[in-house]
Amino acid sequence: MVCWPSPPSTSSEGYRRSWRRTPPSRRTPPPTTKQKTPYHPPADPGAEERTLATQSTFRENLLEQLAHQRMAPTLQAIAEYLIWNLDDDGYLRTELEDLRDQMYLLESQDVDLLQWQEALAIIQSLDPPGIGASDLRECLLLQLRNDASAHAPLARRLLQEAFDPFTRRNYEQILRTLQCTEQELQDAIAHIARLSPKPELPTMDSAYAQTITPDFRLTLDGDGKPTLTLNGRNSPPLRISKRYTRMLEELQQQRQQKGRLSEQEQEAATFVKRNMENARNFIEAIHLRNDTLTLIMQAILEAQADYFHEGDDERLHPLMMKDIATTTGLDISTVSRVANGKYIQTPWGILPLRHFFARELTTASTKTNDSTESQTTLEAKNHLQSLIDQEDKHAPLTDEELAERMHQAGYPISRRTVAKYRGQLEIPTARLRREL
């Protein structure tokens, strides 16, 4: 748990104003708030503490660099205000005019826009390169600003003069615009690929690293028979403290000896008894939860027995949550909650429980019960991934061509289904997969 010193003002803006009036040697980190990020880690009790420590360290680093810059007090106040308004990726997404208006409303300081631009230039000169950019293009250009390598000039021209066709991988248009050879363009693109789409902020990235503690552990004995155990770290043994048990016993003995308890003793006895009952109910709920988890995982283990012998995805059978709900007698919503947030450690790695659920691939043969072996959507996706991995990157397969090859491989799916599976696999369209 991160504990900050109490700020002089409860509002973040008041704290910022107070922070700027404080000498650098006496400044303390601010209680920054969580900002919107493109990646959302799973919710857990420590998420806010990690975000707090991350953002404070990020801003402290920039403020420390800023303290070594010689500038007028007004310019320094603007620069610090800009640092507070950087997002988690190090970008300044808000227009300078809007920030100037905000600062005027907060502190009644009407500063010329040129000074705001000067302050932003100072921020963008700090480490890491790319900090304070308004968009990806500017971020990459800032990283190339002091780059004296051979391919940097053309890389800068590419970003400045042909950024739109570059994002669309329209290489013919880029070659016409830049009047360069294919090899020169390849070198420039490779140079840009080494840049970071976000400013290099190791303290931020490391704080977001998630550690997954599996809820189950699967081991295989010498004969390949699987054994399932519940991870005790996620559910430590609980018991009611003997101290409170003795306390209640002593109060009951006093009642027997004296015939009655004082008002204060009676309140204490009621309090202890009520909370001991709550504790028993809580422990019972934990035991019930563990039994439910084990019941569901055991049903998955039995339904996908072929997979758990070898760990081969090809051995996964069609399985839906309603099937497990029917087998266990539990509500499908209960099965869904367990499947969506739990993991199992296997000899083949840590896997989410959702991995073991796969829909049956609906084809003409399965509709008429002519199929000798059911196919799952997972198999189809794996084959689609394989086709794309092996395609000619200079002429990638379109969705129609992929659908035709899937048909030839025994997966009669439509172009729309190919597009759907490709999206689920986070594979871009053929145009965006094309390489020069």
LUMMITOR-803756 format. One record per residue (C-alpha): x negated, y, z; residue number from 1; residue in one letter. Coordinates in steps of 0.2 Angstrom, whole numbers, padded with zeros to 4 digits. Each point is the difference from the previous one (the first is absolute). Example, Ala and Ser with C-alpha at 12.3 -4.5 7.8 and 13.67 -1.06 7.14 Angstrom:
<sites>
(site (-0062,-0022,0039),1,A)
(site (-0006,0017,-0003),2,S)
</sites>
This chain:
<sites>
(site (0000,0000,0000),1,M)
(site (-0007,0017,-0005),2,V)
(site (0003,0014,0013),3,C)
(site (-0004,0018,-0006),4,W)
(site (-0002,0014,0012),5,P)
(site (0016,0010,0002),6,S)
(site (0001,0014,-0012),7,P)
(site (0004,0018,0005),8,P)
(site (0016,0000,-0011),9,S)
(site (0012,-0014,-0003),10,T)
(site (0002,0005,-0018),11,S)
(site (-0013,-0006,-0013),12,S)
(site (-0001,0018,-0008),13,E)
(site (-0003,0007,0018),14,G)
(site (-0013,-0012,0003),15,Y)
(site (-0009,0004,-0016),16,R)
(site (0000,0019,0003),17,R)
(site (-0007,-0004,0018),18,S)
(site (-0013,-0012,-0007),19,W)
(site (-0006,0014,-0012),20,R)
(site (-0002,0012,0014),21,R)
(site (-0011,-0012,0010),22,T)
(site (-0019,-0001,-0002),23,P)
(site (-0005,-0015,-0010),24,P)
(site (-0009,-0008,0015),25,S)
(site (0016,0000,0010),26,R)
(site (0012,-0006,-0013),27,R)
(site (0009,-0017,0003),28,T)
(site (0008,-0011,-0014),29,P)
(site (0019,0005,-0003),30,P)
(site (0015,-0011,0002),31,P)
(site (0002,-0003,-0019),32,T)
(site (0016,-0008,-0007),33,T)
(site (0002,-0014,-0011),34,K)
(site (0001,0005,-0019),35,Q)
(site (0007,-0009,-0015),36,K)
(site (-0012,-0012,-0008),37,T)
(site (0002,-0011,-0016),38,P)
(site (-0003,-0015,0010),39,Y)
(site (0010,-0005,0015),40,H)
(site (-0008,-0012,0012),41,P)
(site (0012,-0012,0009),42,P)
(site (0008,0008,0016),43,A)
(site (-0008,-0005,0016),44,D)
(site (-0003,0008,0017),45,P)
(site (-0017,0007,-0004),46,G)
(site (0003,0008,-0016),47,A)
(site (0003,0017,0006),48,E)
(site (-0016,0000,0011),49,E)
(site (-0010,-0006,-0015),50,R)
(site (0007,0014,-0011),51,T)
(site (-0003,0013,0014),52,L)
(site (-0018,-0005,0002),53,A)
(site (-0003,-0001,-0019),54,T)
(site (0007,0017,-0005),55,Q)
(site (-0009,0008,0015),56,S)
(site (-0016,-0007,-0005),57,T)
(site (0003,0005,-0018),58,F)
(site (0003,0018,0004),59,R)
(site (-0013,0001,0013),60,E)
(site (-0013,-0005,-0013),61,N)
(site (0006,0014,-0012),62,L)
(site (0001,0013,0014),63,L)
(site (-0017,-0005,0006),64,E)
(site (-0007,0003,-0018),65,Q)
(site (0010,0016,-0001),66,L)
(site (-0008,0007,0017),67,A)
(site (-0017,0000,-0009),68,H)
(site (0007,0012,-0014),69,Q)
(site (-0003,0018,0003),70,R)
(site (0016,0009,-0004),71,M)
(site (0011,0014,0006),72,A)
(site (0013,-0004,0014),73,P)
(site (0015,0002,-0012),74,T)
(site (-0008,-0011,-0013),75,L)
(site (-0004,-0014,0013),76,Q)
(site (0018,0001,0007),77,A)
(site (0006,-0003,-0018),78,I)
(site (-0012,-0014,-0003),79,A)
(site (0005,-0009,0017),80,E)
(site (0018,0002,-0005),81,Y)
(site (-0003,-0008,-0016),82,L)
(site (-0008,-0015,0009),83,I)
(site (0015,-0002,0011),84,W)
(site (0011,-0002,-0016),85,N)
(site (-0010,-0013,-0009),86,L)
(site (0009,-0016,-0002),87,D)
(site (-0006,-0017,0005),88,D)
(site (-0009,-0002,-0017),89,D)
(site (-0010,0016,0002),90,G)
(site (0011,0009,-0013),91,Y)
(site (0008,0017,0002),92,L)
(site (0017,-0003,-0007),93,R)
(site (0008,0017,0005),94,T)
(site (-0003,0016,-0011),95,E)
(site (-0011,0013,0007),96,L)
(site (0014,0013,-0002),97,E)
(site (0012,-0011,0011),98,D)
(site (-0014,-0002,0013),99,L)
(site (-0003,0019,0000),100,R)
(site (0018,0003,0003),101,D)
(site (0001,-0013,0014),102,Q)
(site (-0015,0008,0009),103,M)
(site (0007,0017,-0002),104,Y)
(site (0016,-0006,0009),105,L)
(site (-0009,-0008,0014),106,L)
(site (-0014,0013,0003),107,E)
(site (0006,0016,-0009),108,S)
(site (-0017,-0001,-0010),109,Q)
(site (0003,0006,-0018),110,D)
(site (-0016,-0005,-0008),111,V)
(site (-0004,0002,-0019),112,D)
(site (0001,-0015,-0011),113,L)
(site (-0018,0002,-0005),114,L)
(site (-0006,-0004,0017),115,Q)
(site (0011,-0016,0001),116,W)
(site (-0008,-0005,-0017),117,Q)
(site (-0017,0004,0008),118,E)
(site (0004,-0010,0015),119,A)
(site (0006,-0015,-0010),120,L)
(site (-0017,0000,-0010),121,A)
(site (-0009,-0001,0016),122,I)
(site (0010,-0015,0005),123,I)
(site (-0003,-0008,-0017),124,Q)
(site (-0019,0002,0003),125,S)
(site (0001,-0011,0016),126,L)
(site (-0003,-0019,0001),127,D)
(site (0007,-0011,-0006),128,P)
(site (0000,0006,-0019),129,P)
(site (0018,0002,-0006),130,G)
(site (0007,0006,0016),131,I)
(site (0014,0014,-0001),132,G)
(site (0005,-0005,-0018),133,A)
(site (0018,0003,-0005),134,S)
(site (0001,-0015,-0011),135,D)
(site (-0010,-0015,-0007),136,L)
(site (-0007,0009,-0015),137,R)
(site (-0008,0014,0011),138,E)
(site (-0006,-0013,0013),139,C)
(site (-0010,-0009,-0013),140,L)
(site (-0007,0016,-0008),141,L)
(site (-0005,0006,0018),142,L)
(site (-0010,-0016,0001),143,Q)
(site (-0008,0003,-0016),144,L)
(site (-0004,0018,0003),145,R)
(site (-0018,-0002,0006),146,N)
(site (-0003,-0016,-0010),147,D)
(site (-0015,0001,-0011),148,A)
(site (0000,-0017,-0007),149,S)
(site (0000,-0003,-0019),150,A)
(site (0018,-0005,-0002),151,H)
(site (0007,0013,0012),152,A)
(site (0003,0014,-0013),153,P)
(site (0011,-0011,-0011),154,L)
(site (0009,-0006,0015),155,A)
(site (0004,0018,0005),156,R)
(site (0006,0004,-0018),157,R)
(site (0011,-0016,0000),158,L)
(site (0008,0006,0016),159,L)
(site (0002,0018,-0006),160,Q)
(site (0005,-0002,-0018),161,E)
(site (0008,-0018,-0001),162,A)
(site (0007,-0004,0017),163,F)
(site (0017,-0004,-0006),164,D)
(site (-0005,-0012,-0014),165,P)
(site (-0013,-0008,0012),166,F)
(site (0014,-0004,0012),167,T)
(site (0009,-0008,-0014),168,R)
(site (-0015,-0009,-0007),169,R)
(site (0002,0008,-0017),170,N)
(site (-0018,-0002,-0005),171,Y)
(site (0003,0005,-0018),172,E)
(site (0006,0017,0005),173,Q)
(site (-0014,0002,0013),174,I)
(site (-0013,-0004,-0014),175,L)
(site (0008,0013,-0011),176,R)
(site (0000,0013,0014),177,T)
(site (-0017,-0002,0007),178,L)
(site (-0009,-0005,-0017),179,Q)
(site (-0010,-0013,0008),180,C)
(site (-0005,-0018,-0004),181,T)
(site (0009,-0015,0008),182,E)
(site (-0016,-0004,0010),183,Q)
(site (-0001,0017,0007),184,E)
(site (0018,-0001,0005),185,L)
(site (-0002,-0017,0008),186,Q)
(site (-0015,0007,0010),187,D)
(site (0010,0016,0006),188,A)
(site (0015,-0011,0005),189,I)
(site (-0011,-0012,0009),190,A)
(site (-0008,0015,0009),191,H)
(site (0018,0007,0005),192,I)
(site (0004,-0018,0006),193,A)
(site (-0013,0001,0013),194,R)
(site (0008,0016,0008),195,L)
(site (0012,-0001,0014),196,S)
(site (0019,0004,-0003),197,P)
(site (0000,0006,0018),198,K)
(site (-0014,0009,0008),199,P)
(site (-0012,-0012,0009),200,E)
(site (0007,0000,0018),201,L)
(site (-0007,-0015,0008),202,P)
(site (0006,0005,0018),203,T)
(site (0018,0001,-0007),204,M)
(site (-0001,-0016,-0010),205,D)
(site (-0007,-0011,0014),206,S)
(site (0013,0006,0012),207,A)
(site (0014,-0007,-0011),208,Y)
(site (-0008,-0017,-0002),209,A)
(site (0012,-0012,0006),210,Q)
(site (-0004,-0016,0010),211,T)
(site (0013,-0014,-0003),212,I)
(site (0002,-0012,0015),213,T)
(site (0009,-0015,-0007),214,P)
(site (0015,-0006,0009),215,D)
(site (-0003,-0019,-0004),216,F)
(site (-0015,-0011,-0002),217,R)
(site (0000,-0015,-0012),218,L)
(site (-0014,-0013,0001),219,T)
(site (-0002,-0016,-0009),220,L)
(site (-0006,-0016,0008),221,D)
(site (-0012,-0013,-0008),222,G)
(site (0015,-0008,-0009),223,D)
(site (0006,0017,-0007),224,G)
(site (0015,0001,0012),225,K)
(site (0004,0018,0004),226,P)
(site (0002,0006,0018),227,T)
(site (0009,0016,0004),228,L)
(site (-0003,0010,0016),229,T)
(site (0007,0017,0005),230,L)
(site (-0014,0013,0003),231,N)
(site (0000,0004,0019),232,G)
(site (-0008,0017,-0003),233,R)
(site (0016,0007,-0007),234,N)
(site (0010,-0007,0014),235,S)
(site (-0010,-0002,0017),236,P)
(site (0007,-0010,0014),237,P)
(site (0011,0011,0011),238,L)
(site (0006,-0002,0018),239,R)
(site (0008,0010,0014),240,I)
(site (-0013,0008,0012),241,S)
(site (-0001,-0010,0016),242,K)
(site (-0002,0017,0009),243,R)
(site (0018,0004,-0004),244,Y)
(site (0006,-0017,0003),245,T)
(site (-0007,0001,0018),246,R)
(site (0007,0017,0002),247,M)
(site (0018,-0006,-0003),248,L)
(site (-0003,-0015,0011),249,E)
(site (-0006,0011,0014),250,E)
(site (0015,0012,-0002),251,L)
(site (0012,-0015,0001),252,Q)
(site (-0009,-0007,0016),253,Q)
(site (0002,0017,0008),254,Q)
(site (0019,0000,-0005),255,R)
(site (0001,-0017,0009),256,Q)
(site (-0009,0006,0015),257,Q)
(site (0008,0017,0002),258,K)
(site (0017,-0005,-0007),259,G)
(site (-0001,0015,-0012),260,R)
(site (-0012,0011,-0009),261,L)
(site (-0003,0019,0001),262,S)
(site (0007,0010,-0015),263,E)
(site (-0018,0002,-0006),264,Q)
(site (-0004,-0018,0001),265,E)
(site (0017,-0005,-0008),266,Q)
(site (-0005,0012,-0015),267,E)
(site (-0017,-0008,-0001),268,A)
(site (0008,-0018,0000),269,A)
(site (0012,0005,-0014),270,T)
(site (-0013,0008,-0010),271,F)
(site (-0012,-0015,0001),272,V)
(site (0014,-0013,-0003),273,K)
(site (0007,0009,-0015),274,R)
(site (-0017,0002,-0008),275,N)
(site (-0005,-0018,0004),276,M)
(site (0016,-0005,-0010),277,E)
(site (-0005,0011,-0014),278,N)
(site (-0017,-0008,0000),279,A)
(site (0007,-0017,-0001),280,R)
(site (0011,0005,-0014),281,N)
(site (-0014,0007,-0009),282,F)
(site (-0011,-0015,0002),283,I)
(site (0014,-0011,-0006),284,E)
(site (0002,0011,-0015),285,A)
(site (-0018,-0003,-0004),286,I)
(site (0001,-0018,0002),287,H)
(site (0016,0000,-0012),288,L)
(site (-0010,0010,-0012),289,R)
(site (-0014,-0012,0000),290,N)
(site (0011,-0015,-0002),291,D)
(site (0009,0009,-0015),292,T)
(site (-0017,0004,-0008),293,L)
(site (-0006,-0018,0002),294,T)
(site (0017,-0007,-0007),295,L)
(site (-0001,0011,-0016),296,I)
(site (-0018,-0003,-0003),297,M)
(site (0002,-0019,0003),298,Q)
(site (0014,0000,-0013),299,A)
(site (-0011,0009,-0013),300,I)
(site (-0014,-0012,0004),301,L)
(site (0012,-0015,-0004),302,E)
(site (0007,0008,-0015),303,A)
(site (-0017,0004,-0008),304,Q)
(site (-0009,-0015,0006),305,A)
(site (-0008,-0003,-0017),306,D)
(site (-0008,0017,0001),307,Y)
(site (-0006,-0001,0018),308,F)
(site (-0010,-0016,-0005),309,H)
(site (-0011,0009,-0013),310,E)
(site (0004,0019,0001),311,G)
(site (0004,0000,-0019),312,D)
(site (0013,0013,-0005),313,D)
(site (0005,-0012,-0014),314,E)
(site (0006,-0012,0013),315,R)
(site (0013,0013,0007),316,L)
(site (0018,-0005,-0003),317,H)
(site (0015,0012,-0002),318,P)
(site (0005,0005,0017),319,L)
(site (0011,0014,0006),320,M)
(site (0004,0008,0017),321,M)
(site (0017,-0007,0000),322,K)
(site (-0007,-0018,-0002),323,D)
(site (-0010,0003,0016),324,I)
(site (0015,0008,0009),325,A)
(site (0011,-0016,-0005),326,T)
(site (-0014,-0012,0006),327,T)
(site (-0003,0009,0017),328,T)
(site (0018,0005,0003),329,G)
(site (-0006,0018,0002),330,L)
(site (0008,0016,-0008),331,D)
(site (-0009,0005,-0016),332,I)
(site (-0003,0017,0007),333,S)
(site (-0011,-0008,0014),334,T)
(site (-0010,-0010,-0013),335,V)
(site (-0002,0016,-0010),336,S)
(site (-0007,0010,0015),337,R)
(site (-0012,-0014,0004),338,V)
(site (-0006,-0003,-0018),339,A)
(site (-0003,0019,-0003),340,N)
(site (-0011,0003,0014),341,G)
(site (-0010,-0015,0005),342,K)
(site (-0016,-0009,-0006),343,Y)
(site (-0008,-0017,0001),344,I)
(site (-0018,-0004,0000),345,Q)
(site (-0004,-0015,-0011),346,T)
(site (-0015,-0009,-0006),347,P)
(site (0002,0011,-0016),348,W)
(site (0001,0017,0008),349,G)
(site (0013,0010,0010),350,I)
(site (0017,0001,-0010),351,L)
(site (0016,0009,0003),352,P)
(site (0015,-0012,0003),353,L)
(site (0008,0008,-0016),354,R)
(site (-0013,-0009,-0010),355,H)
(site (0009,-0016,0002),356,F)
(site (0017,0006,-0007),357,F)
(site (0002,-0001,-0018),358,A)
(site (0015,0000,-0011),359,R)
(site (0004,-0013,-0013),360,E)
(site (-0004,0006,-0017),361,L)
(site (0017,0000,-0009),362,T)
(site (-0001,-0007,-0018),363,T)
(site (0011,-0009,-0012),364,A)
(site (-0006,-0017,0006),365,S)
(site (0003,0004,0019),366,T)
(site (0017,0006,-0004),367,K)
(site (0004,-0017,-0008),368,T)
(site (-0010,-0010,0013),369,N)
(site (-0011,-0006,-0014),370,D)
(site (-0016,0005,0008),371,S)
(site (-0011,-0014,0007),372,T)
(site (-0010,0012,0011),373,E)
(site (0007,0017,0007),374,S)
(site (-0011,0015,-0004),375,Q)
(site (-0001,0015,0012),376,T)
(site (-0002,0018,-0004),377,T)
(site (-0017,0000,0009),378,L)
(site (-0006,-0013,-0013),379,E)
(site (0006,0011,-0014),380,A)
(site (-0008,0016,0008),381,K)
(site (-0016,-0010,0002),382,N)
(site (0000,-0005,-0018),383,H)
(site (0004,0018,-0006),384,L)
(site (-0015,0006,0011),385,Q)
(site (-0011,-0013,-0009),386,S)
(site (0006,0006,-0017),387,L)
(site (-0004,0018,0004),388,I)
(site (-0017,-0004,0008),389,D)
(site (-0005,-0010,-0016),390,Q)
(site (0007,0013,-0013),391,E)
(site (-0011,0010,-0011),392,D)
(site (-0002,0017,0009),393,K)
(site (-0003,0009,-0016),394,H)
(site (0017,-0006,-0006),395,A)
(site (0011,-0005,0015),396,P)
(site (0016,-0010,-0002),397,L)
(site (0016,0009,0000),398,T)
(site (0015,-0006,0011),399,D)
(site (0008,-0008,-0016),400,E)
(site (-0016,-0009,-0004),401,E)
(site (-0002,-0006,0018),402,L)
(site (0018,-0006,0000),403,A)
(site (-0004,-0010,-0016),404,E)
(site (-0015,-0008,0008),405,R)
(site (0010,-0004,0016),406,M)
(site (0013,-0009,-0011),407,H)
(site (-0014,-0010,-0008),408,Q)
(site (-0007,-0005,0018),409,A)
(site (0017,-0006,0005),410,G)
(site (0006,0016,0009),411,Y)
(site (0015,0006,-0010),412,P)
(site (0002,0018,0007),413,I)
(site (0005,0016,-0009),414,S)
(site (-0010,0015,-0003),415,R)
(site (0009,0009,0014),416,R)
(site (-0004,-0014,0012),417,T)
(site (-0019,0002,-0006),418,V)
(site (0001,0019,0004),419,A)
(site (0008,-0004,0017),420,K)
(site (-0013,-0013,0005),421,Y)
(site (-0014,0012,-0007),422,R)
(site (0006,0014,0011),423,G)
(site (0001,-0012,0016),424,Q)
(site (-0018,-0005,-0004),425,L)
(site (-0005,0019,-0001),426,E)
(site (-0006,-0003,-0018),427,I)
(site (0001,0015,-0011),428,P)
(site (0007,0000,-0018),429,T)
(site (-0010,-0005,-0015),430,A)
(site (-0004,0018,-0005),431,R)
(site (-0008,0003,0017),432,L)
(site (-0009,-0017,0001),433,R)
(site (-0009,0004,-0016),434,R)
(site (-0019,0003,0000),435,E)
(site (-0010,0010,-0012),436,L)
</sites>
